[in-house]
Amino acid sequence: MEVRSAKIHIIEPQRTTVVAGDFDVIISGGGPAGVCAAIAASRLGVSVLLLEVCGCLGGVATSGMMSNIIDAQNKGGLLKEIIDELDELKMVSEHYNCVDPEALKFVMEKKALETGVCIRLYTRVVDCIVSADRKMQAVITESASGREAWTGKVFIDATGNGDLGALANCRYESGNSEQQLQAASLCALIYGIEKNQIPDLIQQERAAGKKNLYTMLENAGITPSYAMPTIFPISSNGYLLMSNHQYHVLPDDAQSMTDSTLEARTELWQQISTLRKLEPRFTDLHLGTTAAIIGLREGRRINALYNLSIDDLIEGRIQPDPVCKSSFSVDIHGAFDGNKGYTSSGFKVKPYDIPLRSLIAKDVSGLLLAGRCIGGDFYAHASYRVIGNAAPIGEAAGICAALAAKQNITPDKVTYEEFLNAGGNPHPEK
Ligand SMILES: Cc1cc2nc3c(=O)[nH]c(=O)nc-3n(C[C@H](O)[C@H](O)[C@H](O)COP(=O)(O)OP(=O)(O)OC[C@H]3O[C@@H](n4cnc5c(N)ncnc54)[C@H](O)[C@@H]3O)c2cc1C
């Protein structure tokens, strides 16, 4: 890896920052976790601000162009509401668990607005104010409106990468014991071919379709960087494509993200151009759009009151304060061992509880964690990181935040009984 850090620093003049708003609950990041947190908190009657750096809500599922919802089967709550609304709009695919990403933006934004959430897009959280006794007071943002401060009672880090926790100097981990991270992927929307023309590439026996696509490209001289390139149908002639792996992409290094995005986009273009020339059925295949952001599977895992471990998954541990049940396998994308596909590293997962304590930051008070940045180890994260868990984790964080804000207490003081009484529903299938 090329080291680009400059040795020279400049001292910026001290400045005064306008307080643009004061809210009960402030959520950084509008992915599946942040959106569900915002709606859940707002429904409990508190004022909610949702800050998102991209131009839409949905995170990896929309800006990242990967809306295949894994581990949704045993979930209720907001995730089910969202999927049911998409189903009514006929925007749920019969293949995989895919929903239309554009429809997902629409439904998430509509539901958040209907509930009274104040949404601010194009706004990045760049700093925060923490008091001497380690309580979060405000977040600082940068946007077209300049630098602004937002004060609140309770804050939620739903940035996926754990930006806010890191800005607050919380301890965190990322990657495995050797700081190796899962691979990233730049996903894409493709269109211009009917589903019945590509049964060999979208078989329900999923691995076969992936292997066929890989072999087809390899034989044509374009070896994909991802060994299991996948086509996810979202309509009769539109698909999401996940066919590249970018290795060693650092979630706290814009140059690393830039370089990998440029490389991945070139690879995607080559893949589609090659297919177009390969067989007549691909002649009209188009690369509709590449995702607005490179999909990082892994960022920071912020130190929480309870950090989930692989042992919790192997044992299927029941927790005293569950927010949802995760059933997904350990799913590590990466080339640590030269494997360009994915692996469970030999771990077998039994359905396990995600506890509320894993959503409460340990090193600063007034901060909840939602989505893939909750407390856990490398292998546990590789399981709970999917959308079907991020959404209910977000919903639980929103409920807890609202309860804390209403009582002017920190989230760790909210009792589990209060959480359940306010609508927390860890086992909707029962
Ligand atoms: C390539 C790839 C493929 C995947 N495939 C699947 C799959 O098939 N099925 C599945 O269920 N899951 C899949 N996942 C995992 C899943 O998409 C994510 O883990 C899930 O989206 C996590 O939700 P989240 O809300 O925690 O984070 P994210 O979806 O990452 O959302 C975080 C949001 O915060 C915003 N943000 C970040 N930093 C800041 C900041 N400083 N200020 C303001 N806003 C900020 C981001 O723009 C984003 O909108 C995949 C992930 C990747 C990367």
The ligand as an ORCA input file, in Angstrom:
! r2SCAN-3c Opt
* xyz 0 1
  C     -20.829     -5.002     -1.786
  C     -21.765     -5.363     -0.685
  C     -22.689     -6.353     -0.900
  C     -23.581     -6.681      0.105
  N     -24.523     -7.622     -0.137
  C     -25.513     -7.801      0.757
  C     -26.622     -8.650      0.449
  O     -26.683     -9.275     -0.597
  N     -27.625     -8.734      1.371
  C     -27.579     -8.079      2.566
  O     -28.524     -8.173      3.344
  N     -26.523     -7.300      2.888
  C     -25.514     -7.141      2.013
  N     -24.462     -6.325      2.317
  C     -24.369     -5.744      3.667
  C     -25.326     -4.592      3.868
  O     -25.563     -3.901      2.688
  C     -24.808     -3.574      4.853
  O     -24.095     -4.142      5.879
  C     -25.995     -2.782      5.399
  O     -26.369     -1.886      4.399
  C     -25.631     -2.104      6.660
  O     -26.536     -1.071      6.908
  P     -26.074      0.218      7.689
  O     -27.245      1.114      7.738
  O     -25.406     -0.194      8.943
  O     -24.887      0.857      6.823
  P     -24.852      1.436      5.351
  O     -25.785      0.759      4.450
  O     -23.413      1.457      4.994
  O     -25.373      2.936      5.536
  C     -24.599      3.933      6.162
  C     -25.072      5.287      5.683
  O     -24.362      6.319      6.367
  C     -23.915      7.298      5.453
  N     -22.722      7.903      6.041
  C     -21.529      7.306      6.212
  N     -20.682      8.145      6.828
  C     -21.351      9.295      7.058
  C     -21.019     10.526      7.676
  N     -19.816     10.752      8.202
  N     -21.961     11.506      7.718
  C     -23.202     11.290      7.198
  N     -23.572     10.135      6.601
  C     -22.663      9.135      6.549
  C     -23.669      6.520      4.187
  O     -23.710      7.362      3.052
  C     -24.807      5.508      4.206
  O     -25.970      6.006      3.595
  C     -23.529     -5.997      1.350
  C     -22.592     -4.997      1.550
  C     -21.723     -4.680      0.547
  C     -20.753     -3.575      0.778
*
